[in-house]
Amino acid sequence: MLIWCLLTVACLKLQKVWRRNQSAGAGIVADPIEHKVTSLQVSLSFSCLLSWSYFTVIFLVLSLVLSYSLVETIVGVKRSRMGKVRIVTDSNAYLSPEVLAKYQIEVIPHRLKIGASLVEETPDFSADTLFAKLQESQSNGSGRLPDVHAADINTILDTYQRMGKESEQIVSIHMSSELSPMWQQARRAAEMLKGRYTIRVIDSLSTSYGLGLLVEQAAAAAERGASINEIARITNGSVPHLYVALFAESLNYLERSARLGPSQSVLGTMLGIKAMLMMEDGKLAPLEKVQTRDEVVEKLHEFVIEFANVEKVGIMNHAYDQTQEALAARLRETLPHVQVVRVTFPASLAAYLGPNMVGVVVYEGAY
């Protein structure tokens, strides 16, 4: 711009000198050939300078356009890496294949210790598969109940780094830290990658359908372009509005997971008592006892309809199919506007509750 201004001033000066010479020459008889040559020289100089000024302006305009395009490209690439937040969860979450594909949610599998074997909780590893392998292990002399292990730290690091190629911002939501070590392991991995990526690791304090709802909410918010802080706020805001109630017959499992005393476990098993559990702050806590499956339906129905507002209900079971159907029918009759979903019983939860169970997850909606 400065060069263009200088050239313009030079052109104007030259033009002024030329006109003055013309005016002065009007009263003097001079050599006509010399006069023509001088006029031609001035005209050519003026045209040359004027042309250079035009070329300079065009050059500057093109430079500005190219610079702007380059900046936009760089910013666009940065936005593409930082704009859309990616969502990670673990294999305990209940998520349909359609939701997983729609939002490109990454699932890190738990590892389950069954006897001397350590197996991954893949989508086709069901609760029935867990109990079959456990029975096989026990027939070989192992009396241990299954244990839930987090994924190896390198598996989580690889997952975050692979996703970091597409987005530098990740929200990782996991099964209750009171039941699974995955949340703690994910936090370790996030700390190791601090400075390279922004990773928010959230404890759902829930399980199965409840965890899946939080993950789907987060993924939908990310799809809308919400920031990582906004997604974390939405998720943390929904956690207190999730409730879990379960009935389990395998009381020996509850000695470990729900702090049921050994004597209570033995006596309850002898009397055919089923324990009702609630998840409080991510922990399983015994609530009351029932003896018949009809009572189970009644208690779970009462648990759900006591909420002033119910948005969604998930029902899971193992060897309680008829009870699940009866409960779903009653809930649809009582709460016709509420979405009632039958969900699978994840192996990572079955390791804590054992076989023969039924339970509900209630989401009352975030206010």
SEPA-778227 format. One line per 2 residues: number of its first residue (from 1); for each residue y, z, x of N, C-alpha, C. Coordinates in steps of 0.2 Angstrom, whole numbers. Example, Ala and Ser with C-alpha at 12.3 -4.5 7.8 and 13.67 -1.06 7.14 Angstrom:
2
1 = -28,39,66,-22,39,62,-16,39,66; -11,35,64,-5,36,68,0,39,64
END
This chain:
367
1 = -6,0,4,0,0,0,6,0,4; 6,4,10,12,4,14,13,-3,18
3 = 8,-6,20,8,-13,23,11,-18,18; 9,-17,11,12,-22,6,19,-21,5
5 = 21,-15,5,28,-13,5,32,-16,10; 30,-15,17,34,-18,22,34,-25,22
7 = 29,-29,20,29,-36,20,34,-38,14; 34,-35,9,39,-37,4,46,-36,6
9 = 47,-30,10,54,-29,12,56,-35,17; 51,-37,21,52,-42,26,54,-49,23
11 = 50,-50,18,51,-56,14,58,-56,11; 60,-51,8,67,-51,5,72,-51,10
13 = 71,-48,16,76,-49,21,77,-56,24; 71,-59,25,71,-66,27,74,-70,22
15 = 73,-69,16,76,-73,10,83,-73,10; 86,-66,11,93,-65,11,96,-68,17
17 = 93,-68,23,96,-71,29,96,-79,28; 91,-82,25,91,-89,24,96,-91,19
19 = 97,-87,14,103,-89,9,110,-88,12; 111,-83,16,117,-82,20,118,-88,24
21 = 113,-90,28,114,-96,32,116,-102,28; 113,-103,22,114,-109,18,121,-109,16
23 = 124,-102,14,131,-102,12,135,-103,17; 134,-101,23,138,-102,29,138,-109,31
25 = 133,-112,30,132,-119,32,135,-124,27; 137,-121,22,140,-126,17,147,-128,19
27 = 151,-124,23,158,-127,25,158,-129,32; 152,-130,35,152,-133,42,148,-139,42
29 = 150,-144,46,147,-150,47,142,-150,52; 135,-149,51,130,-148,56,126,-154,56
31 = 122,-154,61,116,-159,62,112,-159,56; 111,-164,52,107,-163,46,99,-162,48
33 = 97,-165,53,90,-164,55,89,-157,57; 93,-154,61,93,-147,63,93,-142,57
35 = 97,-144,52,98,-140,46,91,-140,42; 88,-146,42,82,-147,38,76,-143,41
37 = 76,-143,48,71,-140,52,71,-132,51; 78,-130,51,79,-123,50,77,-120,43
39 = 79,-124,38,77,-123,32,69,-123,31; 66,-128,34,59,-128,33,55,-122,36
41 = 58,-120,42,55,-115,46,56,-108,42; 61,-107,39,63,-101,35,58,-101,29
43 = 57,-107,25,53,-108,19,46,-106,21; 44,-109,27,37,-108,29,35,-101,30
45 = 40,-98,34,39,-91,36,39,-86,29; 44,-88,25,44,-84,19,38,-85,15
47 = 35,-91,14,29,-92,10,23,-89,14; 23,-89,20,17,-86,24,17,-78,23
49 = 23,-75,23,24,-68,22,22,-66,15; 24,-70,10,23,-69,3,15,-70,2
51 = 12,-75,5,5,-75,4,1,-70,7; 3,-67,13,0,-62,16,1,-55,12
53 = 6,-55,9,7,-49,4,3,-49,-2; 2,-55,-5,-3,-56,-10,-10,-55,-8
55 = -12,-57,-2,-19,-56,0,-20,-48,2; -14,-45,4,-15,-38,5,-16,-34,-1
57 = -12,-36,-6,-13,-32,-13,-20,-33,-15; -23,-40,-15,-29,-41,-18,-34,-37,-14
59 = -34,-37,-7,-38,-33,-3,-38,-26,-5; -32,-23,-6,-32,-16,-7,-35,-14,-14
61 = -34,-19,-19,-37,-18,-26,-45,-18,-25; -47,-23,-22,-54,-24,-21,-57,-18,-17
63 = -54,-15,-12,-56,-9,-9,-56,-3,-13; -51,-3,-17,-51,3,-22,-57,3,-27
65 = -58,-4,-30,-64,-5,-35,-71,-3,-31; -72,-6,-25,-78,-4,-22,-79,3,-20
67 = -73,6,-18,-74,13,-17,-76,17,-23; -72,16,-28,-74,19,-35,-81,18,-37
69 = -84,12,-36,-90,10,-38,-95,14,-33; -94,15,-27,-98,19,-22,-98,26,-24
71 = -92,29,-26,-92,36,-28,-96,37,-34; -95,32,-39,-99,33,-45,-106,33,-44
73 = -109,28,-40,-116,28,-38,-118,34,-35; -115,37,-30,-117,43,-27,-117,49,-32
75 = -112,49,-36,-112,55,-41,-117,54,-46; -118,47,-48,-124,46,-53,-130,48,-50
77 = -132,47,-44,-138,49,-41,-139,56,-41; -133,60,-39,-133,67,-39,-134,70,-46
79 = -131,67,-51,-132,69,-58,-139,68,-60; -142,62,-58,-149,61,-60,-154,66,-57
81 = -152,69,-51,-156,74,-48,-155,81,-51; -149,82,-53,-147,88,-55,-146,89,-63
83 = -145,83,-66,-143,83,-73,-149,86,-78; -154,83,-78,-160,85,-82,-164,90,-79
85 = -164,96,-82,-168,102,-79,-175,101,-81; -180,102,-76,-187,101,-77,-190,108,-79
87 = -195,108,-83,-198,114,-86,-206,114,-83; -207,120,-81,-214,122,-79,-217,128,-82
89 = -223,128,-84,-227,134,-87,-233,135,-84; -238,139,-87,-244,140,-84,-249,138,-90
91 = -256,138,-88,-261,136,-92,-262,141,-98; -259,146,-98,-260,151,-104,-256,148,-110
93 = -251,144,-109,-247,142,-115,-250,137,-119; -249,138,-126,-252,133,-131,-247,128,-132
95 = -248,122,-130,-244,116,-130,-248,110,-132; -246,106,-137,-250,100,-139,-249,95,-134
97 = -254,90,-133,-253,85,-129,-247,81,-130; -245,80,-136,-239,76,-138,-233,79,-135
99 = -232,86,-135,-227,90,-133,-226,89,-125; -232,90,-122,-233,89,-115,-230,83,-112
101 = -233,77,-116,-231,71,-114,-223,69,-115; -221,71,-121,-214,70,-123,-209,73,-118
103 = -210,79,-116,-205,82,-112,-207,82,-104; -213,80,-103,-215,80,-96,-216,87,-93
105 = -219,91,-97,-219,98,-94,-225,99,-89; -223,102,-84,-228,103,-79,-232,110,-80
107 = -239,110,-80,-243,115,-81,-247,117,-75; -246,124,-72,-249,126,-67,-255,130,-69
109 = -261,129,-67,-267,132,-70,-268,139,-67; -270,144,-71,-273,150,-68,-279,149,-65
111 = -281,154,-61,-288,154,-58,-292,160,-61; -298,159,-63,-302,165,-66,-308,166,-62
113 = -308,173,-60,-313,175,-56,-319,178,-60; -325,174,-60,-331,175,-64,-336,177,-59
115 = -338,183,-58,-343,184,-53,-340,183,-46; -344,179,-43,-342,177,-36,-338,170,-36
117 = -337,167,-42,-334,161,-42,-327,161,-45; -323,157,-42,-316,156,-44,-314,149,-47
119 = -313,149,-53,-312,142,-56,-305,142,-59; -303,136,-60,-296,134,-63,-297,134,-70
121 = -291,136,-74,-291,136,-81,-288,129,-83; -292,124,-83,-290,117,-85,-290,116,-92
123 = -287,111,-95,-287,110,-102,-294,111,-106; -299,108,-102,-306,108,-105,-310,115,-104
125 = -307,120,-100,-310,126,-99,-308,131,-104; -313,131,-109,-311,135,-115,-314,142,-115
127 = -312,147,-120,-315,153,-120,-322,153,-120; -325,149,-124,-333,148,-124,-335,147,-117
129 = -332,142,-113,-335,141,-107,-334,147,-102; -329,151,-103,-328,157,-99,-334,162,-101
131 = -335,163,-107,-341,168,-109,-347,165,-107; -348,159,-107,-355,156,-105,-356,157,-97
133 = -351,156,-94,-351,157,-86,-352,165,-85; -348,169,-89,-349,176,-88,-356,178,-89
135 = -359,176,-94,-366,178,-96,-371,176,-90; -370,170,-88,-374,167,-82,-373,172,-76
137 = -367,174,-75,-365,178,-69,-368,185,-70; -368,187,-76,-371,194,-77,-379,194,-77
139 = -382,188,-78,-389,188,-78,-391,187,-71; -386,186,-66,-388,186,-59,-386,192,-56
141 = -385,197,-60,-384,204,-57,-376,206,-56; -371,202,-58,-364,204,-58,-362,207,-64
143 = -360,213,-64,-358,217,-70,-350,217,-71; -347,213,-67,-339,213,-67,-337,209,-73
145 = -332,211,-76,-328,207,-81,-324,202,-78; -322,196,-81,-318,191,-78,-311,194,-76
147 = -308,191,-71,-301,193,-69,-297,187,-69; -291,188,-70,-286,182,-70,-282,182,-64
149 = -282,177,-60,-278,176,-54,-273,171,-55; -267,172,-51,-262,167,-51,-264,161,-47
151 = -261,155,-48,-262,149,-43,-260,151,-36; -263,148,-32,-262,149,-25,-254,147,-24
153 = -251,151,-19,-244,150,-18,-242,143,-16; -247,140,-12,-245,133,-10,-246,128,-16
155 = -250,129,-21,-250,125,-27,-243,125,-31; -240,131,-31,-234,132,-35,-228,129,-31
157 = -228,130,-24,-223,127,-20,-224,119,-20; -230,116,-20,-231,109,-21,-228,106,-27
159 = -229,110,-33,-227,108,-39,-219,108,-39; -216,113,-37,-209,114,-37,-206,108,-33
161 = -209,107,-27,-206,102,-22,-207,95,-25; -213,94,-28,-214,87,-31,-209,86,-37
163 = -207,91,-41,-202,90,-46,-195,90,-44; -194,93,-38,-188,93,-35,-185,86,-32
165 = -190,81,-32,-188,75,-30,-184,71,-36; -186,74,-42,-183,71,-48,-177,75,-51
167 = -177,82,-50,-172,86,-52,-172,93,-47; -166,95,-45,-165,101,-41,-165,107,-45
169 = -165,106,-52,-165,112,-56,-172,113,-60; -175,119,-60,-181,120,-63,-181,127,-67
171 = -184,127,-73,-185,133,-76,-193,134,-77; -195,139,-75,-202,141,-74,-204,147,-79
173 = -207,146,-84,-209,151,-89,-216,153,-89; -218,159,-89,-225,161,-88,-227,166,-93
175 = -234,167,-93,-237,172,-97,-235,179,-95; -235,184,-99,-233,190,-98,-235,193,-91
177 = -230,196,-87,-232,198,-81,-236,204,-81; -237,207,-87,-241,213,-88,-249,211,-88
179 = -250,205,-89,-257,202,-90,-258,197,-84; -254,194,-82,-255,188,-77,-250,189,-71
181 = -253,188,-65,-249,188,-59,-245,182,-58; -245,177,-62,-242,171,-61,-235,171,-60
183 = -232,175,-65,-224,176,-64,-222,178,-58; -226,183,-55,-224,186,-48,-225,181,-43
185 = -230,177,-43,-231,172,-38,-226,166,-39; -224,165,-45,-219,160,-46,-212,162,-43
187 = -211,168,-44,-205,171,-41,-205,171,-33; -211,172,-30,-211,172,-23,-210,164,-20
189 = -213,160,-24,-212,153,-22,-205,151,-23; -201,153,-28,-194,151,-29,-190,154,-24
191 = -191,160,-22,-188,163,-16,-188,159,-10; -194,157,-9,-196,153,-2,-192,146,-2
193 = -190,143,-8,-187,137,-9,-179,138,-11; -177,144,-10,-170,146,-12,-165,142,-7
195 = -160,139,-10,-156,135,-6,-157,127,-6; -163,126,-7,-165,119,-8,-165,117,-16
197 = -167,121,-20,-168,120,-27,-165,126,-31; -163,125,-37,-161,131,-41,-167,132,-46
199 = -171,137,-45,-177,139,-50,-176,145,-53; -176,145,-60,-176,151,-64,-183,153,-66
201 = -186,158,-64,-192,160,-66,-192,166,-72; -195,164,-78,-194,169,-83,-201,172,-86
203 = -201,178,-87,-206,182,-89,-206,181,-97; -211,178,-100,-211,177,-107,-212,184,-111
205 = -216,188,-108,-218,195,-111,-222,193,-117; -225,187,-117,-229,185,-123,-235,181,-120
207 = -239,177,-124,-245,174,-123,-246,168,-127; -250,163,-125,-253,158,-130,-247,154,-134
209 = -248,155,-140,-243,152,-145,-236,154,-143; -235,160,-142,-228,163,-141,-225,160,-134
211 = -229,160,-129,-227,156,-123,-225,149,-124; -230,146,-128,-229,139,-129,-222,137,-133
213 = -221,142,-138,-214,141,-141,-208,141,-137; -208,146,-132,-203,146,-128,-202,140,-123
215 = -208,138,-121,-208,132,-116,-205,126,-120; -208,125,-126,-205,119,-130,-198,119,-132
217 = -195,125,-133,-188,126,-134,-184,124,-128; -187,127,-122,-183,125,-116,-183,118,-114
219 = -189,115,-116,-190,108,-114,-185,103,-119; -185,105,-125,-180,102,-130,-173,103,-128
221 = -171,109,-126,-164,110,-123,-163,105,-117; -168,105,-112,-167,101,-106,-166,94,-108
223 = -170,91,-113,-169,84,-115,-162,83,-118; -159,88,-121,-153,87,-124,-147,87,-119
225 = -149,89,-113,-144,89,-107,-141,96,-106; -145,101,-109,-142,108,-107,-143,110,-100
227 = -138,114,-98,-138,116,-91,-144,121,-90; -145,123,-84,-151,128,-82,-149,135,-85
229 = -143,136,-84,-141,143,-87,-141,143,-94; -139,138,-98,-140,138,-105,-147,138,-107
231 = -152,135,-104,-159,135,-105,-162,142,-104; -160,145,-99,-162,152,-98,-159,157,-103
233 = -153,156,-105,-150,160,-110,-154,159,-117; -156,153,-119,-159,151,-125,-166,155,-125
235 = -170,154,-119,-176,156,-118,-176,164,-118; -172,167,-114,-172,174,-114,-170,177,-121
237 = -166,173,-125,-164,176,-131,-169,175,-136; -174,171,-135,-180,171,-140,-185,175,-139
239 = -186,178,-133,-191,182,-131,-192,188,-135; -186,192,-137,-187,198,-141,-189,196,-148
241 = -189,190,-150,-191,188,-157,-198,186,-158; -202,187,-153,-209,185,-153,-213,191,-154
243 = -218,191,-158,-222,197,-159,-230,195,-160; -234,199,-157,-241,197,-156,-245,203,-159
245 = -250,202,-164,-254,207,-166,-261,204,-166; -266,208,-163,-273,205,-162,-278,211,-164
247 = -284,208,-166,-290,212,-168,-295,210,-163; -299,215,-160,-304,213,-155,-310,218,-156
249 = -316,215,-156,-322,219,-156,-325,221,-150; -323,218,-144,-326,219,-138,-322,225,-134
251 = -323,231,-136,-319,237,-134,-320,238,-127; -325,236,-124,-326,237,-116,-321,233,-112
253 = -319,227,-115,-313,224,-112,-307,228,-112; -306,231,-118,-299,234,-119,-299,241,-115
255 = -304,243,-112,-303,249,-107,-299,247,-101; -299,240,-100,-295,238,-94,-288,235,-96
257 = -288,231,-102,-282,228,-104,-277,232,-108; -280,237,-112,-276,240,-117,-277,248,-116
259 = -280,250,-110,-280,257,-108,-284,261,-113; -289,258,-116,-293,262,-121,-298,266,-117
261 = -299,272,-119,-303,277,-115,-310,275,-116; -314,276,-111,-321,274,-111,-325,277,-117
263 = -324,284,-118,-327,287,-124,-325,284,-130; -319,282,-131,-317,278,-137,-320,271,-138
265 = -321,268,-132,-324,262,-132,-331,262,-134; -335,267,-131,-342,268,-133,-343,270,-140
267 = -339,275,-143,-340,277,-150,-338,271,-155; -332,268,-153,-330,262,-157,-335,257,-158
269 = -338,255,-152,-343,250,-152,-349,252,-157; -351,258,-156,-357,261,-160,-355,261,-168
271 = -349,262,-169,-347,262,-176,-345,256,-179; -345,251,-175,-343,244,-177,-335,244,-178
273 = -331,248,-175,-324,248,-176,-321,242,-172; -316,239,-175,-312,234,-172,-305,237,-171
275 = -302,236,-165,-296,239,-163,-290,234,-164; -285,236,-168,-279,232,-169,-274,233,-163
277 = -272,228,-160,-268,229,-154,-261,225,-155; -256,228,-152,-249,224,-152,-247,223,-145
279 = -243,218,-144,-240,217,-138,-233,220,-138; -232,225,-134,-226,228,-133,-223,228,-126
281 = -217,225,-125,-215,223,-119,-220,220,-114; -223,215,-117,-228,212,-113,-235,215,-112
283 = -236,221,-114,-242,225,-113,-246,225,-120; -252,225,-119,-257,226,-125,-257,234,-126
285 = -256,236,-132,-256,243,-134,-260,244,-141; -265,249,-141,-269,250,-147,-264,253,-152
287 = -266,250,-158,-261,252,-164,-265,256,-169; -271,253,-172,-275,257,-176,-282,253,-176
289 = -287,256,-181,-293,254,-181,-295,252,-188; -300,246,-188,-302,244,-195,-310,243,-194
291 = -314,243,-199,-321,242,-199,-323,235,-202; -320,232,-206,-322,226,-210,-318,220,-208
293 = -320,214,-209,-316,208,-208,-311,207,-213; -313,210,-219,-308,209,-225,-302,213,-223
295 = -303,219,-220,-297,224,-218,-293,220,-213; -296,216,-209,-293,213,-203,-288,208,-207
297 = -290,204,-211,-286,199,-215,-280,203,-218; -281,208,-221,-276,212,-225,-271,215,-220
299 = -273,218,-215,-269,221,-210,-264,215,-206; -267,210,-204,-263,204,-201,-258,201,-206
301 = -260,201,-212,-256,198,-218,-250,203,-219; -251,209,-219,-246,214,-220,-241,214,-214
303 = -244,213,-208,-240,213,-202,-235,207,-202; -237,201,-204,-233,195,-204,-227,196,-210
305 = -229,198,-216,-224,197,-221,-219,203,-221; -220,208,-216,-215,213,-216,-209,211,-212
307 = -209,205,-209,-203,203,-206,-198,200,-211; -192,202,-210,-187,199,-215,-186,192,-214
309 = -187,189,-208,-187,182,-208,-193,180,-203; -196,174,-205,-202,172,-201,-201,164,-201
311 = -201,162,-195,-200,154,-194,-206,151,-193; -211,154,-188,-217,151,-187,-222,156,-186
313 = -229,154,-187,-234,159,-186,-240,155,-183; -243,158,-177,-249,155,-174,-254,159,-175
315 = -260,157,-177,-266,161,-178,-272,158,-173; -275,163,-169,-280,161,-164,-286,165,-166
317 = -292,163,-164,-298,167,-165,-303,165,-161; -308,169,-160,-315,167,-157,-320,170,-161
319 = -325,166,-164,-330,168,-169,-327,172,-175; -321,170,-177,-318,173,-183,-315,167,-187
321 = -319,161,-188,-316,155,-191,-315,157,-198; -319,160,-202,-318,161,-209,-312,166,-210
323 = -312,171,-206,-306,176,-206,-300,172,-205; -300,167,-200,-294,164,-199,-292,159,-205
325 = -296,156,-208,-295,152,-213,-292,156,-219; -295,162,-220,-293,166,-226,-286,168,-225
327 = -284,170,-219,-278,173,-217,-273,167,-218; -274,161,-215,-270,155,-215,-268,154,-223
329 = -273,154,-227,-272,152,-234,-268,157,-237; -269,164,-236,-264,169,-239,-257,168,-237
331 = -256,167,-230,-249,166,-228,-246,160,-230; -249,155,-231,-246,149,-234,-244,150,-242
333 = -248,154,-245,-247,156,-252,-241,161,-252; -241,165,-248,-235,170,-248,-229,168,-245
335 = -229,164,-240,-224,161,-236,-224,153,-236; -223,150,-241,-224,143,-241,-219,139,-237
337 = -214,142,-235,-209,138,-231,-210,139,-224; -215,143,-222,-216,145,-215,-222,140,-212
339 = -221,138,-206,-226,134,-202,-231,138,-200; -237,137,-202,-243,141,-200,-248,136,-195
341 = -249,138,-189,-252,134,-185,-259,137,-182; -264,134,-182,-270,137,-179,-271,134,-172
343 = -271,139,-168,-271,138,-160,-277,140,-157; -278,137,-151,-284,139,-147,-283,146,-144
345 = -289,149,-142,-289,155,-139,-290,154,-131; -284,155,-128,-285,153,-120,-289,157,-116
347 = -293,154,-111,-297,158,-107,-294,164,-104; -288,162,-102,-284,168,-98,-282,174,-102
349 = -282,173,-109,-281,179,-113,-288,181,-115; -293,177,-116,-300,179,-117,-303,184,-112
351 = -300,183,-106,-303,187,-100,-301,195,-101; -295,196,-106,-293,202,-107,-296,205,-114
353 = -297,201,-118,-299,203,-125,-307,202,-126; -310,198,-123,-317,197,-124,-318,193,-130
355 = -325,192,-132,-326,188,-138,-325,191,-144; -326,188,-150,-325,190,-156,-318,194,-158
357 = -313,189,-159,-306,192,-160,-303,187,-164; -297,190,-167,-293,186,-171,-286,189,-170
359 = -281,185,-170,-274,187,-169,-269,182,-172; -262,185,-172,-257,181,-174,-251,182,-169
361 = -247,176,-169,-241,177,-165,-235,175,-170; -230,179,-171,-225,178,-176,-218,177,-172
363 = -215,171,-174,-208,170,-171,-203,170,-177; -199,175,-177,-194,176,-182,-188,172,-182
365 = -187,168,-176,-182,164,-176,-176,168,-172; -172,165,-168,-167,168,-164,-161,168,-169
367 = -157,173,-170,-151,174,-174,-145,171,-170
END
